[in-house]
Amino acid sequence: MKLPPFPIFFPDATRAVVKTLDTIDIENTKTQGILVNTYHLYKDLGPDLIRKNGGIKKMMGWKGSVISDSGGFQVGSLVKKNPKFGKVTNIGVTFKASGEKKLLLTPQKSIRFQMDLGVDMVVVLDDFTDPLVDYKKALESVNRTILWAKKGKEEFEKICKEKKLDKDQRPFILGVVQGGKFLDLRKYCIEELVKIGFDGLGYGGWPIKENGEFDYDVAKVMCENSPKTYMLYGLGVGKPHEIVNLVKIGFDIFDCVLPTRDARHGRLYVYNAKTIKEIDVKNPNFYSYFDPTKGKNLDDLSPISTACDCLTCKKYSRSYLAHLFKIKDFTAGRLATIHNLRFYSILMEKLRLTS
């Protein structure tokens, strides 16, 4: 398997769709890959239907790269917020969603389902460290993450052997670093995951401090203690400036719901430059936001951005987009999402030139 040149950003196609867009729309934004959600696809479709469709790429008609997460964050945070939804044990997570029957997601099931998806990178199931827990509870989640990582890696090797996948045919496999704000636990988790053996490591848990700032200290611990050959993945990251800062530190891969979710709610990312050539991501203030829902934009005939070559910017005005949002037409979400995804793909192009 191969991934595009680093750094790369994968928008979240949670249920095998980037909301409001079809596959051609995604391709036209020069987005190189997407991330699908194991928890939702396991719950909504199941392995039999995925296999019947020939994997997620064939089902979506998508030719780019695909990464699947493990489902750990979604299931773990759901259960830990409210125990009535399920239980976490060393075997796995038993959960109940939307009044449905209880399901058990184990490290082995997570990996096997991801392999059925036919993705380019799989992620082992991890036990989400709640940011509010004490040291003892954080250590418990780290030890369970390591235990699950061993089970997931063993299942991965077993499946690769069953399917006779050689080194070039098998997907990459990623371990997830837990430990919350406790840097010594993060370091311990990294050391144990490296002993198991992975192609890369993901920044697990909640990366935002109590004061609302991004926790770069954990990111630095990951860079300082991971093998140089490992890919580093900012799971669920993030904001454009956070991505720029993490690339400087040594991170390679990112995914986040922000650009697509923000687009649908009328928050568009705009480079503070007149042309694509003039964009300077080294400038701390390299971007700002445009809100088409504000009434004054109905009179603005200019494009969203002259430093963007997406369909929305080339063909439509701020006035038209403001009108679409005002009348709540689905097209508003589509055009806004197209723009935000192109913003992120331009960001990756710029970072590949400067990193």
matplotlib code that plots the C-alpha trace (Angstrom):
import matplotlib.pyplot as plt

x = [0.0, 1.1, 0.0, 0.3, 3.4, 3.4, 1.9, -1.6, -5.0, -8.0, -11.4, -13.9, -16.2, -17.6, -20.3, -18.6, -19.7, -18.5, -21.8, -23.3, -20.6, -20.3, -17.0, -16.3, -16.7, -14.1, -11.7, -12.1, -10.9, -7.6, -8.2, -6.0, -7.7, -10.6, -11.1, -14.0, -15.4, -15.2, -17.8, -20.5, -19.8, -19.7, -23.0, -24.7, -23.5, -21.7, -18.9, -21.2, -22.5, -19.1, -17.6, -20.6, -19.8, -16.1, -14.8, -15.4, -13.5, -15.6, -18.8, -18.0, -16.4, -13.4, -9.9, -7.9, -6.5, -8.7, -7.8, -10.2, -10.1, -10.6, -13.9, -12.1, -12.7, -16.4, -17.3, -15.0, -16.2, -19.8, -19.6, -17.4, -19.7, -22.7, -22.2, -25.8, -24.6, -22.1, -19.0, -15.3, -13.3, -10.0, -11.9, -13.4, -16.2, -19.8, -22.1, -25.6, -26.5, -29.9, -32.0, -30.4, -29.2, -25.8, -22.7, -19.2, -16.3, -13.0, -9.5, -9.8, -13.2, -12.1, -9.1, -10.9, -13.7, -11.1, -9.4, -12.8, -13.1, -10.0, -8.4, -4.8, -4.2, -5.9, -5.8, -5.8, -8.5, -7.4, -8.9, -9.6, -8.1, -10.6, -8.9, -10.4, -9.2, -6.4, -3.1, -4.3, -7.2, -5.0, -2.5, -5.3, -6.4, -2.8, -2.3, -5.6, -4.5, -1.3, -3.1, -5.6, -2.7, -1.1, -4.3, -5.0, -1.5, -1.8, -5.1, -3.7, -0.8, -3.2, -5.4, -2.4, -1.3, -4.8, -5.1, -1.5, -0.7, 3.0, 4.6, 3.6, 0.0, -1.0, -2.2, -0.2, -1.1, -1.1, -0.9, -2.5, -0.8, -2.9, -2.1, -3.9, -1.9, 0.6, 3.7, 5.5, 2.5, 2.6, 6.3, 5.6, 2.7, 5.0, 7.8, 5.4, 3.7, 7.1, 7.9, 4.8, 5.7, 3.7, 4.1, 3.2, 1.6, -1.4, -2.0, -4.8, -7.2, -8.2, -5.5, -6.9, -5.8, -8.2, -7.4, -8.5, -5.0, -3.6, -1.4, 1.9, 3.8, 2.3, 3.1, 6.7, 7.0, 5.7, 8.2, 11.1, 10.4, 9.1, 11.4, 12.3, 10.8, 7.4, 4.6, 3.0, -0.7, -2.7, -5.9, -8.8, -6.5, -7.4, -7.3, -5.1, -2.6, -2.4, -1.6, 1.2, 2.7, 2.5, 4.2, 7.1, 7.4, 7.3, 3.7, 2.7, -1.0, -4.1, -7.9, -10.7, -14.4, -13.8, -13.6, -16.7, -18.8, -17.8, -18.8, -22.3, -22.7, -21.5, -17.8, -15.5, -11.7, -10.0, -6.3, -5.2, -3.6, -4.6, -3.4, -2.5, 1.1, 1.2, -0.1, 2.4, 1.7, 4.7, 2.8, 0.8, -2.1, -2.2, -6.0, -9.3, -12.9, -15.8, -19.4, -21.9, -24.9, -24.3, -26.8, -24.2, -22.7, -25.9, -24.4, -20.9, -20.3, -16.7, -15.6, -15.1, -11.4, -9.1, -6.5, -8.5, -9.3, -12.2, -15.5, -17.2, -14.6, -14.3, -18.0, -20.0, -20.0, -20.3, -23.7, -25.0, -23.6, -25.2, -28.5, -28.2, -27.6, -30.4, -33.0, -31.4, -30.8, -28.7, -26.5, -25.1, -23.6, -22.1, -20.5, -19.1, -17.7, -16.1, -14.3, -13.1, -11.7, -9.8, -8.5, -7.1, -5.6, -3.9, -2.6, -1.1, 0.5, 2.1, 3.4, 4.9, 6.9, 8.1, 8.6]
y = [0.0, 3.6, 6.9, 10.3, 12.5, 14.0, 16.0, 15.0, 15.9, 13.4, 15.0, 12.8, 10.7, 9.3, 7.1, 6.6, 10.1, 13.6, 15.3, 17.3, 16.0, 13.2, 11.5, 13.7, 16.8, 15.5, 14.6, 18.1, 19.7, 17.8, 16.0, 13.0, 10.8, 10.4, 8.9, 6.5, 5.7, 2.1, 2.5, 3.9, 1.6, -1.4, -0.4, 0.8, -1.7, -4.5, -6.7, -8.9, -5.9, -4.3, -7.5, -7.8, -4.3, -5.2, -2.8, 0.8, 2.3, 0.3, 1.1, 4.8, 4.9, 6.5, 6.1, 8.0, 6.8, 5.8, 5.5, 3.9, 4.7, 2.0, 3.2, 3.6, 7.3, 7.2, 4.1, 4.9, 8.5, 7.4, 4.8, 6.8, 9.8, 7.6, 4.0, 3.2, 3.0, 0.2, -1.1, -1.1, -4.2, -5.8, -7.8, -4.8, -2.3, -3.4, -0.6, 0.2, 3.0, 4.6, 1.9, -0.9, -4.2, -4.3, -4.8, -5.9, -4.3, -6.0, -5.2, -8.3, -7.3, -3.8, -4.8, -7.6, -5.1, -2.5, -5.2, -5.9, -2.2, -2.5, 0.7, 1.9, 2.3, 0.6, 1.8, -0.6, -0.2, 2.0, 2.9, 6.6, 8.5, 10.9, 14.2, 14.7, 11.4, 11.1, 9.4, 6.0, 6.0, 7.3, 4.5, 2.0, 3.3, 3.2, -0.4, -1.4, 0.4, -1.5, -4.8, -4.1, -3.0, -6.4, -8.2, -6.0, -6.4, -10.2, -10.2, -8.1, -10.5, -13.4, -11.8, -10.8, -14.5, -15.7, -13.4, -13.9, -10.2, -9.4, -6.2, -4.2, -5.4, -5.1, -1.8, 0.3, -0.3, 2.5, 2.3, 5.0, 6.8, 7.4, 8.8, 12.2, 15.1, 12.8, 13.0, 10.1, 7.9, 9.1, 8.1, 4.7, 4.1, 5.0, 2.6, -0.3, 0.3, 0.4, -3.0, -4.4, -2.9, -0.5, 1.7, 4.8, 6.3, 8.5, 11.3, 9.7, 11.2, 14.8, 17.2, 20.4, 21.7, 23.0, 26.5, 25.8, 25.7, 22.8, 20.5, 20.6, 19.1, 15.7, 16.1, 16.9, 13.8, 11.7, 13.1, 12.8, 9.2, 7.6, 5.9, 8.2, 5.8, 6.0, 8.1, 10.5, 11.1, 13.9, 12.1, 14.5, 17.5, 20.1, 23.8, 25.1, 26.8, 23.6, 21.6, 24.0, 23.9, 20.1, 19.7, 21.8, 19.4, 16.3, 15.2, 13.8, 12.9, 14.7, 14.3, 16.4, 17.2, 20.9, 22.0, 20.2, 20.8, 24.5, 24.8, 23.5, 26.1, 29.0, 29.3, 29.4, 29.5, 32.2, 32.8, 36.4, 36.7, 37.9, 34.8, 31.2, 32.0, 34.8, 32.5, 32.4, 29.7, 30.8, 34.0, 33.4, 35.3, 33.5, 32.9, 34.2, 33.4, 34.4, 34.1, 34.0, 34.1, 37.8, 40.0, 42.5, 39.8, 39.9, 43.0, 41.6, 40.5, 39.4, 35.8, 34.1, 34.2, 35.2, 32.9, 29.8, 28.0, 25.9, 25.7, 28.0, 30.7, 30.5, 30.5, 32.1, 35.3, 36.0, 37.4, 34.2, 32.0, 34.4, 34.0, 30.2, 30.2, 32.6, 30.4, 27.3, 25.5, 22.3, 23.8, 26.2, 23.4, 21.8, 24.9, 25.9, 22.4, 22.4, 25.6, 24.5, 21.2, 23.1, 25.4, 22.4, 20.8, 24.1, 24.1, 20.7, 21.7, 24.7, 22.7, 20.1, 22.8, 24.3, 21.2]
z = [0.0, -0.6, 0.8, -0.9, -0.1, 3.4, 4.9, 4.0, 5.3, 5.2, 5.7, 7.6, 5.4, 8.6, 7.1, 3.8, 2.6, 3.0, 3.7, 0.8, -1.7, -4.1, -5.0, -8.0, -5.9, -3.5, -6.3, -7.8, -4.6, -5.0, -1.7, -1.8, 0.8, 3.2, 6.7, 7.4, 10.8, 12.0, 14.8, 12.5, 9.5, 11.8, 13.3, 10.1, 7.5, 9.1, 7.6, 5.4, 3.4, 3.2, 1.7, -0.7, -2.0, -2.5, 0.1, 0.9, -2.1, -4.6, -2.7, -2.8, -6.3, -4.7, -6.2, -3.6, -0.3, 2.7, 6.4, 8.8, 12.5, 15.1, 16.6, 20.0, 20.5, 19.5, 21.5, 24.5, 24.9, 24.5, 27.2, 29.6, 29.4, 30.3, 31.6, 30.7, 27.1, 27.8, 29.5, 28.9, 29.9, 28.8, 26.3, 24.5, 24.6, 24.9, 23.7, 22.9, 20.5, 19.7, 21.4, 19.4, 20.8, 22.5, 20.4, 21.4, 19.7, 20.5, 19.2, 16.9, 15.5, 14.9, 12.9, 11.0, 10.0, 8.9, 6.8, 5.2, 4.4, 2.2, 3.4, 3.1, 6.8, 9.8, 13.4, 16.4, 19.0, 21.9, 25.3, 25.3, 28.3, 29.6, 30.1, 33.6, 35.1, 37.7, 37.2, 38.3, 35.9, 33.1, 33.7, 33.5, 30.1, 28.9, 30.0, 28.3, 25.1, 25.1, 25.7, 22.9, 20.6, 21.1, 20.3, 17.3, 15.9, 16.3, 14.4, 11.7, 11.1, 11.2, 8.5, 6.3, 6.5, 5.6, 2.6, 1.6, 1.7, 1.3, 2.6, -0.5, -0.5, 3.2, 4.6, 7.1, 10.7, 13.3, 17.1, 19.3, 22.1, 25.2, 28.7, 28.7, 30.2, 31.9, 29.8, 31.5, 30.7, 27.1, 26.9, 28.5, 26.0, 23.0, 24.2, 24.6, 21.3, 19.5, 21.1, 19.5, 16.1, 14.0, 10.9, 12.8, 15.9, 16.4, 18.9, 20.9, 23.5, 23.7, 22.5, 24.0, 27.4, 30.1, 29.0, 25.5, 24.0, 21.9, 23.9, 21.9, 24.8, 24.1, 20.4, 21.2, 23.4, 20.5, 18.1, 20.6, 21.5, 18.2, 15.7, 12.8, 10.4, 12.0, 10.6, 13.1, 12.9, 14.5, 15.0, 14.8, 14.2, 13.3, 12.8, 10.0, 12.3, 14.5, 11.4, 10.5, 14.0, 14.1, 10.7, 12.0, 15.0, 12.7, 12.2, 8.8, 8.7, 9.8, 9.8, 11.1, 10.8, 11.1, 7.5, 6.4, 9.6, 9.6, 5.9, 6.5, 9.4, 7.3, 8.4, 5.4, 5.6, 3.6, 3.0, 3.7, 0.3, -3.2, -5.0, -4.3, -5.0, -2.4, 0.4, 3.3, 5.8, 7.9, 8.7, 12.0, 10.5, 7.2, 7.2, 8.4, 8.2, 6.0, 7.2, 4.3, 6.7, 7.5, 5.7, 4.4, 2.1, -0.1, -1.7, -2.1, -5.7, -5.2, -5.0, -1.6, -2.2, -5.0, -3.4, -4.3, -7.5, -6.3, -8.2, -5.7, -6.0, -9.7, -10.5, -7.8, -5.7, -2.0, -2.8, -4.3, -1.5, 1.1, -0.8, -0.7, 3.0, 3.6, 1.9, 3.5, 0.2, 0.3, -2.4, 0.2, 2.1, -1.0, -2.3, 1.1, 1.7, -1.7, -0.8, 2.6, 1.3, -1.4, 1.3, 3.2, 0.1, -0.8, 2.8, 2.3, -1.0, 0.6, 3.6, 1.3, -0.4, 2.9, 5.1]

ax = plt.figure().add_subplot(projection="3d")
ax.plot(x, y, z, "-o")
ax.set_aspect("equal")
plt.show()
